[in-house]
Amino acid sequence: MSTPAPDSATNRRADAARWAAITARDSTADGHFFYGVTTTGVYCRPSCPSRAARRENVRFFTDGAAAAAAGFRACKRCRPDLPASTNANVAVVAAACRFIETADTAPGLDAIAAHVGFSPSHFHRLFKRLTGLTPRQYAAAHREQRLRQELRGGAPVTRAIFEAGYGSSGRFYEQADAVLGMTPGDFRAGGTNTAIRFAVGQSSLGAILVAASQRGICAIYLGDDPEALTHELQDRFPHAELVGGDRDFEQLVARVVGLVESPETGADLPLDIRGTAFQQRVWEALRAIPPGETASYTDIAARIGRPKSVRAVAGACAANQLAVAIPCHRVVRSDGNLSGYRWGVDRKRKLLTRERRT
């Protein structure tokens, strides 16, 4: 057996030390190296609070430029692309995120600020500036994500509620409908016992499917093939009971079609909006764009206080399930040209042309 070259052994020891720093989320290693995760295409600081990657999927880089040159994009949590002068603040926010995520119950602002050694008011401003969310919003989003993971994993409802960090089951049940769109038991069963009414109509843009839960309209799909739209709805709610709409429901469909044909009417539709905290902030910004006007992805990112999250804004637009009601068609590229649209760029062009005329 041949003896490994000294350089190879040295590199292995260096990589082992880097991996140990990552697993410990050691902030003192920040700036000394960065790591990329091949399964996500993201590169991070050693102290990044994101979920730990598998060792075989990790590559090490001496600087962020090398990681970017290798095709990795900057992590939106630890912000390895920010100037070195902001490293300390990023480390503080990362530590706060870990504190929130590992707490048995959601900690208050004073407790989080004390943990990282900042005054509550200064920490609140810093956290929101770097993450786009308040500490309370971040904690709520983390609890909701953990709850969904626990329920999807088959955990009993009560255990899932407490594992996610809710202080009491009674308090959670008061907001369960807003968080899950259904009861925790039905969510755990994949939507079983949830009734979704739907109907397919016709508009000048082709077929239009409208579906609604008890909370409001949860889907507006546009397309050429009514059957394909129905299959798309079934894929989204695989275990829900899909019920054909009655005459009253057809009136709701007519209101949606009216919004497509006459966007200036601004129909006040009851909506069941389901998404992450970030997505909902993007969608709220989209609904503030008046008919006949457009905004760029960069504009929307700036309006929600996340100027560097242009790619994430585009992802939130693509995830929109409520065509026209949440007007993602009013978002264009920075040069004014049309970009992709879930229901076809030609429909996007027609919608914008119609709105500008009216």
DRENMIZA-897930 format. One record per residue (C-alpha): x, y, z; residue in three letters. Coordinates in steps of 0.5 Angstrom, whole numbers, always signed. Example, Ala and Ser with C-alpha at 12.3 -4.5 7.8 and 13.67 -1.06 7.14 Angstrom:
residues 2
<vopa u="+25" v="-9" w="+16" resn="ALA"/>
<vopa u="+27" v="-2" w="+14" resn="SER"/>
***
This chain:
residues 358
<vopa u="+0" v="+0" w="+0" resn="MET"/>
<vopa u="+3" v="+7" w="-2" resn="SER"/>
<vopa u="+3" v="+13" w="+3" resn="THR"/>
<vopa u="-1" v="+18" w="+1" resn="PRO"/>
<vopa u="+2" v="+25" w="-1" resn="ALA"/>
<vopa u="+3" v="+30" w="+5" resn="PRO"/>
<vopa u="-1" v="+35" w="+1" resn="ASP"/>
<vopa u="-7" v="+30" w="+1" resn="SER"/>
<vopa u="-6" v="+29" w="+8" resn="ALA"/>
<vopa u="-6" v="+36" w="+10" resn="THR"/>
<vopa u="-12" v="+38" w="+5" resn="ASN"/>
<vopa u="-16" v="+32" w="+9" resn="ARG"/>
<vopa u="-14" v="+35" w="+15" resn="ARG"/>
<vopa u="-16" v="+42" w="+13" resn="ALA"/>
<vopa u="-23" v="+40" w="+10" resn="ASP"/>
<vopa u="-24" v="+36" w="+17" resn="ALA"/>
<vopa u="-23" v="+42" w="+21" resn="ALA"/>
<vopa u="-27" v="+46" w="+16" resn="ARG"/>
<vopa u="-33" v="+41" w="+16" resn="TRP"/>
<vopa u="-32" v="+41" w="+24" resn="ALA"/>
<vopa u="-33" v="+49" w="+24" resn="ALA"/>
<vopa u="-39" v="+48" w="+20" resn="ILE"/>
<vopa u="-43" v="+43" w="+24" resn="THR"/>
<vopa u="-41" v="+47" w="+30" resn="ALA"/>
<vopa u="-44" v="+53" w="+26" resn="ARG"/>
<vopa u="-37" v="+57" w="+29" resn="ASP"/>
<vopa u="-38" v="+64" w="+27" resn="SER"/>
<vopa u="-30" v="+65" w="+28" resn="THR"/>
<vopa u="-29" v="+61" w="+22" resn="ALA"/>
<vopa u="-33" v="+66" w="+18" resn="ASP"/>
<vopa u="-29" v="+70" w="+13" resn="GLY"/>
<vopa u="-24" v="+64" w="+13" resn="HIS"/>
<vopa u="-27" v="+60" w="+8" resn="PHE"/>
<vopa u="-34" v="+58" w="+5" resn="PHE"/>
<vopa u="-38" v="+52" w="+3" resn="TYR"/>
<vopa u="-43" v="+50" w="-3" resn="GLY"/>
<vopa u="-48" v="+45" w="-3" resn="VAL"/>
<vopa u="-49" v="+41" w="-9" resn="THR"/>
<vopa u="-56" v="+39" w="-8" resn="THR"/>
<vopa u="-58" v="+46" w="-7" resn="THR"/>
<vopa u="-53" v="+50" w="-11" resn="GLY"/>
<vopa u="-52" v="+55" w="-5" resn="VAL"/>
<vopa u="-46" v="+57" w="-2" resn="TYR"/>
<vopa u="-46" v="+59" w="+6" resn="CYS"/>
<vopa u="-41" v="+62" w="+11" resn="ARG"/>
<vopa u="-39" v="+56" w="+16" resn="PRO"/>
<vopa u="-44" v="+59" w="+22" resn="SER"/>
<vopa u="-50" v="+59" w="+17" resn="CYS"/>
<vopa u="-56" v="+57" w="+21" resn="PRO"/>
<vopa u="-59" v="+53" w="+15" resn="SER"/>
<vopa u="-61" v="+46" w="+16" resn="ARG"/>
<vopa u="-54" v="+42" w="+16" resn="ALA"/>
<vopa u="-52" v="+39" w="+9" resn="ALA"/>
<vopa u="-49" v="+32" w="+8" resn="ARG"/>
<vopa u="-42" v="+32" w="+8" resn="ARG"/>
<vopa u="-41" v="+29" w="+1" resn="GLU"/>
<vopa u="-45" v="+34" w="-2" resn="ASN"/>
<vopa u="-41" v="+40" w="+1" resn="VAL"/>
<vopa u="-35" v="+43" w="-3" resn="ARG"/>
<vopa u="-30" v="+48" w="+0" resn="PHE"/>
<vopa u="-28" v="+55" w="-3" resn="PHE"/>
<vopa u="-23" v="+60" w="+0" resn="THR"/>
<vopa u="-28" v="+66" w="-2" resn="ASP"/>
<vopa u="-35" v="+68" w="-4" resn="GLY"/>
<vopa u="-32" v="+69" w="-11" resn="ALA"/>
<vopa u="-29" v="+62" w="-12" resn="ALA"/>
<vopa u="-36" v="+59" w="-10" resn="ALA"/>
<vopa u="-40" v="+64" w="-15" resn="ALA"/>
<vopa u="-35" v="+62" w="-21" resn="ALA"/>
<vopa u="-37" v="+55" w="-19" resn="ALA"/>
<vopa u="-44" v="+56" w="-20" resn="GLY"/>
<vopa u="-47" v="+57" w="-13" resn="PHE"/>
<vopa u="-51" v="+63" w="-11" resn="ARG"/>
<vopa u="-51" v="+66" w="-4" resn="ALA"/>
<vopa u="-55" v="+64" w="+1" resn="CYS"/>
<vopa u="-61" v="+68" w="+3" resn="LYS"/>
<vopa u="-60" v="+67" w="+11" resn="ARG"/>
<vopa u="-53" v="+68" w="+12" resn="CYS"/>
<vopa u="-51" v="+73" w="+6" resn="ARG"/>
<vopa u="-44" v="+71" w="+5" resn="PRO"/>
<vopa u="-44" v="+76" w="-1" resn="ASP"/>
<vopa u="-45" v="+82" w="+4" resn="LEU"/>
<vopa u="-39" v="+86" w="+5" resn="PRO"/>
<vopa u="-34" v="+84" w="+11" resn="ALA"/>
<vopa u="-36" v="+90" w="+15" resn="SER"/>
<vopa u="-43" v="+87" w="+16" resn="THR"/>
<vopa u="-40" v="+80" w="+18" resn="ASN"/>
<vopa u="-41" v="+82" w="+25" resn="ALA"/>
<vopa u="-49" v="+83" w="+24" resn="ASN"/>
<vopa u="-50" v="+77" w="+20" resn="VAL"/>
<vopa u="-47" v="+73" w="+25" resn="ALA"/>
<vopa u="-51" v="+76" w="+31" resn="VAL"/>
<vopa u="-58" v="+75" w="+26" resn="VAL"/>
<vopa u="-55" v="+68" w="+25" resn="ALA"/>
<vopa u="-55" v="+67" w="+32" resn="ALA"/>
<vopa u="-61" v="+70" w="+34" resn="ALA"/>
<vopa u="-65" v="+65" w="+28" resn="CYS"/>
<vopa u="-61" v="+59" w="+32" resn="ARG"/>
<vopa u="-64" v="+61" w="+38" resn="PHE"/>
<vopa u="-71" v="+62" w="+36" resn="ILE"/>
<vopa u="-71" v="+55" w="+32" resn="GLU"/>
<vopa u="-68" v="+51" w="+38" resn="THR"/>
<vopa u="-73" v="+54" w="+43" resn="ALA"/>
<vopa u="-78" v="+50" w="+46" resn="ASP"/>
<vopa u="-83" v="+56" w="+45" resn="THR"/>
<vopa u="-83" v="+62" w="+41" resn="ALA"/>
<vopa u="-78" v="+67" w="+45" resn="PRO"/>
<vopa u="-80" v="+74" w="+46" resn="GLY"/>
<vopa u="-76" v="+80" w="+43" resn="LEU"/>
<vopa u="-73" v="+82" w="+50" resn="ASP"/>
<vopa u="-71" v="+75" w="+51" resn="ALA"/>
<vopa u="-68" v="+74" w="+44" resn="ILE"/>
<vopa u="-64" v="+81" w="+44" resn="ALA"/>
<vopa u="-61" v="+79" w="+51" resn="ALA"/>
<vopa u="-59" v="+73" w="+48" resn="HIS"/>
<vopa u="-55" v="+76" w="+43" resn="VAL"/>
<vopa u="-53" v="+82" w="+47" resn="GLY"/>
<vopa u="-57" v="+88" w="+44" resn="PHE"/>
<vopa u="-62" v="+92" w="+46" resn="SER"/>
<vopa u="-69" v="+90" w="+44" resn="PRO"/>
<vopa u="-70" v="+96" w="+39" resn="SER"/>
<vopa u="-64" v="+96" w="+36" resn="HIS"/>
<vopa u="-64" v="+88" w="+35" resn="PHE"/>
<vopa u="-71" v="+89" w="+32" resn="HIS"/>
<vopa u="-69" v="+94" w="+27" resn="ARG"/>
<vopa u="-62" v="+90" w="+25" resn="LEU"/>
<vopa u="-66" v="+83" w="+24" resn="PHE"/>
<vopa u="-72" v="+86" w="+20" resn="LYS"/>
<vopa u="-66" v="+90" w="+15" resn="ARG"/>
<vopa u="-62" v="+83" w="+14" resn="LEU"/>
<vopa u="-68" v="+78" w="+14" resn="THR"/>
<vopa u="-74" v="+82" w="+11" resn="GLY"/>
<vopa u="-78" v="+80" w="+17" resn="LEU"/>
<vopa u="-79" v="+82" w="+24" resn="THR"/>
<vopa u="-77" v="+77" w="+30" resn="PRO"/>
<vopa u="-84" v="+75" w="+31" resn="ARG"/>
<vopa u="-86" v="+74" w="+24" resn="GLN"/>
<vopa u="-79" v="+69" w="+23" resn="TYR"/>
<vopa u="-81" v="+65" w="+29" resn="ALA"/>
<vopa u="-88" v="+64" w="+27" resn="ALA"/>
<vopa u="-86" v="+62" w="+20" resn="ALA"/>
<vopa u="-81" v="+57" w="+23" resn="HIS"/>
<vopa u="-87" v="+54" w="+28" resn="ARG"/>
<vopa u="-91" v="+53" w="+22" resn="GLU"/>
<vopa u="-86" v="+50" w="+18" resn="GLN"/>
<vopa u="-84" v="+45" w="+23" resn="ARG"/>
<vopa u="-92" v="+44" w="+25" resn="LEU"/>
<vopa u="-93" v="+42" w="+17" resn="ARG"/>
<vopa u="-87" v="+37" w="+17" resn="GLN"/>
<vopa u="-89" v="+34" w="+24" resn="GLU"/>
<vopa u="-96" v="+33" w="+21" resn="LEU"/>
<vopa u="-93" v="+30" w="+14" resn="ARG"/>
<vopa u="-89" v="+26" w="+18" resn="GLY"/>
<vopa u="-95" v="+22" w="+21" resn="GLY"/>
<vopa u="-94" v="+25" w="+28" resn="ALA"/>
<vopa u="-100" v="+26" w="+33" resn="PRO"/>
<vopa u="-103" v="+32" w="+32" resn="VAL"/>
<vopa u="-102" v="+34" w="+40" resn="THR"/>
<vopa u="-95" v="+32" w="+39" resn="ARG"/>
<vopa u="-94" v="+36" w="+33" resn="ALA"/>
<vopa u="-97" v="+42" w="+36" resn="ILE"/>
<vopa u="-92" v="+42" w="+42" resn="PHE"/>
<vopa u="-86" v="+40" w="+38" resn="GLU"/>
<vopa u="-87" v="+46" w="+33" resn="ALA"/>
<vopa u="-86" v="+50" w="+39" resn="GLY"/>
<vopa u="-94" v="+52" w="+40" resn="TYR"/>
<vopa u="-95" v="+54" w="+48" resn="GLY"/>
<vopa u="-101" v="+51" w="+48" resn="SER"/>
<vopa u="-106" v="+47" w="+44" resn="SER"/>
<vopa u="-112" v="+51" w="+45" resn="GLY"/>
<vopa u="-108" v="+57" w="+43" resn="ARG"/>
<vopa u="-106" v="+54" w="+36" resn="PHE"/>
<vopa u="-113" v="+51" w="+35" resn="TYR"/>
<vopa u="-115" v="+59" w="+35" resn="GLU"/>
<vopa u="-111" v="+60" w="+29" resn="GLN"/>
<vopa u="-110" v="+53" w="+26" resn="ALA"/>
<vopa u="-115" v="+55" w="+20" resn="ASP"/>
<vopa u="-111" v="+61" w="+18" resn="ALA"/>
<vopa u="-104" v="+57" w="+18" resn="VAL"/>
<vopa u="-106" v="+50" w="+15" resn="LEU"/>
<vopa u="-113" v="+52" w="+11" resn="GLY"/>
<vopa u="-116" v="+46" w="+15" resn="MET"/>
<vopa u="-116" v="+42" w="+21" resn="THR"/>
<vopa u="-109" v="+39" w="+24" resn="PRO"/>
<vopa u="-112" v="+32" w="+23" resn="GLY"/>
<vopa u="-115" v="+33" w="+16" resn="ASP"/>
<vopa u="-108" v="+36" w="+14" resn="PHE"/>
<vopa u="-104" v="+30" w="+17" resn="ARG"/>
<vopa u="-109" v="+26" w="+13" resn="ALA"/>
<vopa u="-107" v="+30" w="+6" resn="GLY"/>
<vopa u="-113" v="+34" w="+6" resn="GLY"/>
<vopa u="-118" v="+28" w="+7" resn="THR"/>
<vopa u="-125" v="+31" w="+9" resn="ASN"/>
<vopa u="-123" v="+38" w="+6" resn="THR"/>
<vopa u="-129" v="+40" w="+1" resn="ALA"/>
<vopa u="-126" v="+44" w="-5" resn="ILE"/>
<vopa u="-132" v="+47" w="-10" resn="ARG"/>
<vopa u="-130" v="+48" w="-17" resn="PHE"/>
<vopa u="-132" v="+50" w="-24" resn="ALA"/>
<vopa u="-129" v="+51" w="-30" resn="VAL"/>
<vopa u="-132" v="+57" w="-35" resn="GLY"/>
<vopa u="-129" v="+61" w="-41" resn="GLN"/>
<vopa u="-126" v="+67" w="-42" resn="SER"/>
<vopa u="-123" v="+71" w="-47" resn="SER"/>
<vopa u="-116" v="+68" w="-45" resn="LEU"/>
<vopa u="-119" v="+61" w="-46" resn="GLY"/>
<vopa u="-121" v="+56" w="-40" resn="ALA"/>
<vopa u="-121" v="+58" w="-33" resn="ILE"/>
<vopa u="-122" v="+54" w="-27" resn="LEU"/>
<vopa u="-124" v="+57" w="-20" resn="VAL"/>
<vopa u="-124" v="+53" w="-14" resn="ALA"/>
<vopa u="-126" v="+55" w="-7" resn="ALA"/>
<vopa u="-125" v="+52" w="+0" resn="SER"/>
<vopa u="-129" v="+55" w="+6" resn="GLN"/>
<vopa u="-124" v="+60" w="+7" resn="ARG"/>
<vopa u="-125" v="+63" w="+0" resn="GLY"/>
<vopa u="-122" v="+62" w="-7" resn="ILE"/>
<vopa u="-116" v="+58" w="-7" resn="CYS"/>
<vopa u="-115" v="+57" w="-14" resn="ALA"/>
<vopa u="-116" v="+61" w="-21" resn="ILE"/>
<vopa u="-112" v="+57" w="-27" resn="TYR"/>
<vopa u="-112" v="+59" w="-34" resn="LEU"/>
<vopa u="-111" v="+55" w="-40" resn="GLY"/>
<vopa u="-113" v="+51" w="-46" resn="ASP"/>
<vopa u="-115" v="+45" w="-44" resn="ASP"/>
<vopa u="-121" v="+44" w="-38" resn="PRO"/>
<vopa u="-119" v="+37" w="-37" resn="GLU"/>
<vopa u="-112" v="+39" w="-35" resn="ALA"/>
<vopa u="-114" v="+45" w="-31" resn="LEU"/>
<vopa u="-118" v="+40" w="-27" resn="THR"/>
<vopa u="-112" v="+35" w="-26" resn="HIS"/>
<vopa u="-108" v="+41" w="-24" resn="GLU"/>
<vopa u="-113" v="+42" w="-18" resn="LEU"/>
<vopa u="-113" v="+34" w="-16" resn="GLN"/>
<vopa u="-105" v="+34" w="-16" resn="ASP"/>
<vopa u="-105" v="+40" w="-11" resn="ARG"/>
<vopa u="-111" v="+37" w="-7" resn="PHE"/>
<vopa u="-110" v="+30" w="-8" resn="PRO"/>
<vopa u="-114" v="+27" w="-2" resn="HIS"/>
<vopa u="-119" v="+33" w="-2" resn="ALA"/>
<vopa u="-126" v="+32" w="-4" resn="GLU"/>
<vopa u="-127" v="+36" w="-10" resn="LEU"/>
<vopa u="-134" v="+38" w="-11" resn="VAL"/>
<vopa u="-137" v="+41" w="-17" resn="GLY"/>
<vopa u="-140" v="+48" w="-16" resn="GLY"/>
<vopa u="-148" v="+49" w="-16" resn="ASP"/>
<vopa u="-151" v="+55" w="-19" resn="ARG"/>
<vopa u="-149" v="+60" w="-13" resn="ASP"/>
<vopa u="-142" v="+58" w="-14" resn="PHE"/>
<vopa u="-143" v="+59" w="-22" resn="GLU"/>
<vopa u="-144" v="+67" w="-20" resn="GLN"/>
<vopa u="-137" v="+67" w="-16" resn="LEU"/>
<vopa u="-134" v="+64" w="-23" resn="VAL"/>
<vopa u="-138" v="+70" w="-26" resn="ALA"/>
<vopa u="-135" v="+75" w="-22" resn="ARG"/>
<vopa u="-128" v="+72" w="-23" resn="VAL"/>
<vopa u="-129" v="+72" w="-31" resn="VAL"/>
<vopa u="-131" v="+79" w="-30" resn="GLY"/>
<vopa u="-125" v="+81" w="-27" resn="LEU"/>
<vopa u="-121" v="+78" w="-33" resn="VAL"/>
<vopa u="-125" v="+82" w="-38" resn="GLU"/>
<vopa u="-126" v="+88" w="-34" resn="SER"/>
<vopa u="-120" v="+89" w="-29" resn="PRO"/>
<vopa u="-121" v="+96" w="-27" resn="GLU"/>
<vopa u="-127" v="+94" w="-23" resn="THR"/>
<vopa u="-122" v="+91" w="-18" resn="GLY"/>
<vopa u="-127" v="+86" w="-16" resn="ALA"/>
<vopa u="-127" v="+84" w="-8" resn="ASP"/>
<vopa u="-126" v="+77" w="-8" resn="LEU"/>
<vopa u="-126" v="+73" w="-2" resn="PRO"/>
<vopa u="-119" v="+69" w="-2" resn="LEU"/>
<vopa u="-116" v="+63" w="+1" resn="ASP"/>
<vopa u="-109" v="+65" w="+0" resn="ILE"/>
<vopa u="-104" v="+60" w="+2" resn="ARG"/>
<vopa u="-96" v="+61" w="+2" resn="GLY"/>
<vopa u="-90" v="+62" w="+6" resn="THR"/>
<vopa u="-89" v="+69" w="+10" resn="ALA"/>
<vopa u="-85" v="+71" w="+5" resn="PHE"/>
<vopa u="-89" v="+69" w="-1" resn="GLN"/>
<vopa u="-95" v="+73" w="+2" resn="GLN"/>
<vopa u="-91" v="+79" w="+3" resn="ARG"/>
<vopa u="-90" v="+79" w="-4" resn="VAL"/>
<vopa u="-97" v="+77" w="-6" resn="TRP"/>
<vopa u="-99" v="+83" w="-2" resn="GLU"/>
<vopa u="-94" v="+88" w="-6" resn="ALA"/>
<vopa u="-97" v="+85" w="-12" resn="LEU"/>
<vopa u="-104" v="+87" w="-10" resn="ARG"/>
<vopa u="-102" v="+94" w="-9" resn="ALA"/>
<vopa u="-100" v="+95" w="-17" resn="ILE"/>
<vopa u="-106" v="+98" w="-20" resn="PRO"/>
<vopa u="-109" v="+96" w="-26" resn="PRO"/>
<vopa u="-105" v="+99" w="-32" resn="GLY"/>
<vopa u="-99" v="+99" w="-29" resn="GLU"/>
<vopa u="-93" v="+95" w="-28" resn="THR"/>
<vopa u="-87" v="+94" w="-23" resn="ALA"/>
<vopa u="-80" v="+90" w="-24" resn="SER"/>
<vopa u="-78" v="+84" w="-20" resn="TYR"/>
<vopa u="-73" v="+89" w="-17" resn="THR"/>
<vopa u="-78" v="+94" w="-15" resn="ASP"/>
<vopa u="-82" v="+89" w="-11" resn="ILE"/>
<vopa u="-76" v="+86" w="-8" resn="ALA"/>
<vopa u="-75" v="+93" w="-5" resn="ALA"/>
<vopa u="-82" v="+95" w="-3" resn="ARG"/>
<vopa u="-82" v="+89" w="+1" resn="ILE"/>
<vopa u="-75" v="+91" w="+4" resn="GLY"/>
<vopa u="-71" v="+85" w="+1" resn="ARG"/>
<vopa u="-67" v="+89" w="-5" resn="PRO"/>
<vopa u="-63" v="+83" w="-6" resn="LYS"/>
<vopa u="-68" v="+78" w="-6" resn="SER"/>
<vopa u="-70" v="+79" w="-13" resn="VAL"/>
<vopa u="-70" v="+71" w="-15" resn="ARG"/>
<vopa u="-74" v="+69" w="-9" resn="ALA"/>
<vopa u="-79" v="+75" w="-11" resn="VAL"/>
<vopa u="-79" v="+71" w="-18" resn="ALA"/>
<vopa u="-80" v="+65" w="-15" resn="GLY"/>
<vopa u="-86" v="+67" w="-11" resn="ALA"/>
<vopa u="-89" v="+70" w="-17" resn="CYS"/>
<vopa u="-89" v="+63" w="-20" resn="ALA"/>
<vopa u="-92" v="+60" w="-14" resn="ALA"/>
<vopa u="-98" v="+64" w="-15" resn="ASN"/>
<vopa u="-104" v="+60" w="-15" resn="GLN"/>
<vopa u="-109" v="+66" w="-16" resn="LEU"/>
<vopa u="-109" v="+68" w="-23" resn="ALA"/>
<vopa u="-111" v="+75" w="-24" resn="VAL"/>
<vopa u="-113" v="+76" w="-17" resn="ALA"/>
<vopa u="-106" v="+76" w="-15" resn="ILE"/>
<vopa u="-104" v="+80" w="-21" resn="PRO"/>
<vopa u="-97" v="+77" w="-22" resn="CYS"/>
<vopa u="-98" v="+79" w="-29" resn="HIS"/>
<vopa u="-96" v="+86" w="-28" resn="ARG"/>
<vopa u="-89" v="+84" w="-26" resn="VAL"/>
<vopa u="-84" v="+85" w="-32" resn="VAL"/>
<vopa u="-77" v="+85" w="-32" resn="ARG"/>
<vopa u="-72" v="+91" w="-31" resn="SER"/>
<vopa u="-72" v="+93" w="-38" resn="ASP"/>
<vopa u="-79" v="+93" w="-39" resn="GLY"/>
<vopa u="-80" v="+86" w="-43" resn="ASN"/>
<vopa u="-84" v="+81" w="-41" resn="LEU"/>
<vopa u="-82" v="+75" w="-37" resn="SER"/>
<vopa u="-85" v="+68" w="-36" resn="GLY"/>
<vopa u="-92" v="+67" w="-34" resn="TYR"/>
<vopa u="-95" v="+61" w="-31" resn="ARG"/>
<vopa u="-101" v="+61" w="-35" resn="TRP"/>
<vopa u="-97" v="+63" w="-42" resn="GLY"/>
<vopa u="-93" v="+70" w="-44" resn="VAL"/>
<vopa u="-99" v="+71" w="-49" resn="ASP"/>
<vopa u="-104" v="+71" w="-44" resn="ARG"/>
<vopa u="-100" v="+76" w="-40" resn="LYS"/>
<vopa u="-99" v="+81" w="-46" resn="ARG"/>
<vopa u="-106" v="+81" w="-47" resn="LYS"/>
<vopa u="-108" v="+82" w="-40" resn="LEU"/>
<vopa u="-103" v="+88" w="-40" resn="LEU"/>
<vopa u="-105" v="+91" w="-46" resn="THR"/>
<vopa u="-113" v="+90" w="-44" resn="ARG"/>
<vopa u="-111" v="+94" w="-37" resn="GLU"/>
<vopa u="-107" v="+99" w="-41" resn="ARG"/>
<vopa u="-113" v="+101" w="-45" resn="ARG"/>
<vopa u="-118" v="+101" w="-40" resn="THR"/>
***
